[in-house]
């Protein structure tokens, strides 16, 4: 068989392969299981050692267990640890220890140094001393193997090149190496189905085929199938297995919506949510970041950029995460519980401050999106934070050489917020220098505050200047406004004085016109009274004439009657009466004409006299008073020896450019129009008036009266002459 034949052809055996290829499983589930069943004879003992932070001490503890002693007994472990310090002579010292005392009756033993690549990390972080001694042990073991002891190492294949940095360890590895090949399909079926039969159950072959196909040939094939089988057993076989009943996992139990690759991160998210919900709330919200900080501390990228495990002591993790040790232990217990196994050691091992906590398998690092996300995954953020810290260390070096080399204000603000989640324990992972960075940040904060204070001073000065300019502007505006108001008031006062003066002048003119009108009316009233008396007398005369006419009519009637009897004499008398009646009728007509003449002369309208008529048209309501005074002056004037009739003024809302005297009959107005223009020139100073002949436009019109004129005045002041 492979596990019995090939490995034990040498007392030292080095197996290597990719992460997740089953290096540990082939030893523990294959080699160690066969040794414990007695395939190589009775009395075999097995032990496993991990280099971790103390490689030689951990190997000594494993050798102590092979000798049948407790690894927790320091006195029992110490001789083995001292034997390992002998380097090339260590194998002989180990044989001597096995021949002494209680170890004399111990059977053959096989020691597995798992995760041998941790030795190179230890050499990088803590120095090469222990790594060199352990490399010398392997080289001497291969040259002169101790009797009854067999040594096997398991290492990831990407670290093979690192063996060349430890003396002649490369030659030793070449002499006894074994590259673990991938499992064949039949081997995978056996690995999935046969362990269940040992516990009274069965994994159906279709389900095994489905698992193998879903997991694919990726690096994490075996860990994903292992986790999926564990979850399916807990859900569909654990209860029956506990009672001793047969159980079976069918194809329909497989979570097709998630698959193997989705079941692992989903399970991790469920545990994370359960842990966060059970943590006490922190004022700063830090309780929700405990899980993130924990896994960020337990992982790191290797030089090739691949995420790997980073085992760490429990007390160191408590310092990095700023989480109390009991609370952090509860979080770790949730992730290493039975059926979870995301962290090691198993739940059966009690945690103490010195306990090394590690990720159960790197498949979790690669498949859990919260941890392995390229942009916002916890590991990516941790990597960026490490770069930030290293940049701060570089800036601290520059600051120590020149204190003026500080961070900018914006960068300082960002780094102060960023530092709230950091502490000295976290900083040691990326080179330490916590105190140096704190000095840099303090100096940067002081420079930022000084700069901001200077900016605030400048802003305050600018605000004062702006207020001063604004106040000055307000004062100037107020002064200008007051000056404008004073000027406006002065102008208004001047205009008021001019208006009052004009009103006074117009009042005087109106009083003079009124007085002239009164005088004219008095003369007219006296004439009317005289004419009225004359008319009364004429009326009386008319009455007497009418009486005489009636008498004559009676006499005529008598004459007619006598004529009927005496025709010749009657005819003569009739002729005499007719002549007398005719003369009397003429006299009566004269009396009637004389009686009506005084009445016509007494009428105020002078149009009956046959004089010219002038209509005044104003286009500005403010001209009404001046137009009325002009109308009064024109009414007292005469044209062609006859009175000028001015019926009045009329306001028309039209716009005329200039004053105009309009005439409408060219033949009748050739003499009167120039005389009327001369009269207007004497009475009107402004606006100037021109003669406008419209006879050609109204030649055929019958609505235009004879001797009809219109005076049109434009908008503006109407200034009359004092004459």
Buried (B, 14 or more C-beta within 10 A) or exposed (E): EEBEEEBBEBBBBBBBBBBBBBBBBBBBBBBBEBBEEEEBEEEBBBBBBBBBBBBBBBBBBBBBBBBBBEBEEEEBBEBBBBBBBBBBBBBBBBBEBBEEEEBEEBEBBBBBBBBBBBBBBBBEEEEBEBBBBBBBBBBBBBEEBBEBBBBBBBBBBBBBEBBEBBBBBBEBBEEBBBEBEEBEEEEBBEBBBEEBEEEBBBBBEEBBBBBBEBBEEBBBBBBBBBBBBBBBBEEBBBEBBEEEEEBBBEBEBBBEEBBBBBBBBBBBEEBBEEBBEEBEEEEEEBBBBBBBBBBBBBBBBBEEEBBBBBBBBBBBBBBBBBBEBEBBBBBBBBBBBEEBBBBBBEBEEEBEEEBBBBBBBBBBBBBBBBBBEEEEBBBBBBBEBBEBBEEBBEBBEEBEEEEEBBBEBEBBBEBBEBBEBBBBBBBBBBEBBBEBBBBBBEBBBEBBEEEEEEEEEEEEEEEEEEEEEEEEEEEEEEEEEEEEEEEEEEEEEEEEEEEEEEEEEBEEBBEBBEEEEEEEEEEEEEEBEEBEEBBEEBEEBBEEBEEEBEEBEEBBEEBEEEBEEEEEEBEEBBEEBEEEBEEBEEBBEEBBEBBEBBEEBBEEEBBEEEBBBBBBBBBBEEBBBBBBBBBBBBBEBBBBEBBBBBEEBEEEEEEBEEBBBBBBBEEBBEEBBEBBBEBBEEBBBEBEBEBBBBBEEBEEEEEBEEBBBBBBBBBEEBEBEEE
